[in-house]
Amino acid sequence: MAKLTVEATKENTSKVSAFVESELEKLECPLKALAQINVAVDELFCNIASYAYPDSQGTADITVESPAANAVAITFEDCGVPYDPLKKPDPDTTLSAEERKIGGLGIFIVKKTMDAVEYQYKDNKNVLTITKKW
């Protein structure tokens, strides 16, 4: 298991991505899964940086572990505003981009490309875990 703690700012997105990518390379993650995970990590961390701490600064913990051979679980934890992104309805992708409401497409992509996405509010923390198998 590897863990990174950073200030939840958009400027740290590349640091989070580099950390996760480095851990995925150690697990010999294939390129297609790595690309999908990178998109998910960027989306999830940017959401934390944008919305978790609206009136203050705070940190986020990113943990990477391999629960089984050919699989990874990445957990994002923050002490920000409680928010379960999985409760938001999926966007209607049958509508054109102009007709669709803004927001929600990123988490929709995360849910479609990961094998599991789980959220819980535990010990005053948002805890979101994505799992990907290859």
Secondary structure, 3 states (H helix, E strand, C coil): CEEEEEECCHHHHHHHHHHHHHHHHHCCCCHHHHHHHHHHHHHHHHHHHHHHCCCCCCEEEEEEECCCCCEEEEEEEECCCCCCHHHCCCCCCCCCCCCCCCCCHHHHHHHHHCCEEEEEEECCEEEEEEEEEC
